[in-house]
């Protein structure tokens, strides 16, 4: 059984670190997008760590990628690291 999804956050200076843990599906993607929207304009750089994710093979990426495109239009840089970084391209 995969672990429940959670986001660990750490704010330091100009960086917001988000460590994603657990099953990544449409519900967890919505939680992530909502959290990132709260920080847009407050920090210039968001670093997303994906090594602890378990990708849900049923997860439809279209809506998530659309939300990411809208966020990338904002004055914030997203850096994605880890095994599942390709989910964010």
Secondary structure, DSSP 8 states (H G I E B T S, - for coil): -----EEEEEEETTEEEEEEEEEESHHHHHHHHHHHHHHBTTBSEEEEEEEEEEE-TT---HHHHHHHHHHHTSS-EEEEESTTGGGG-
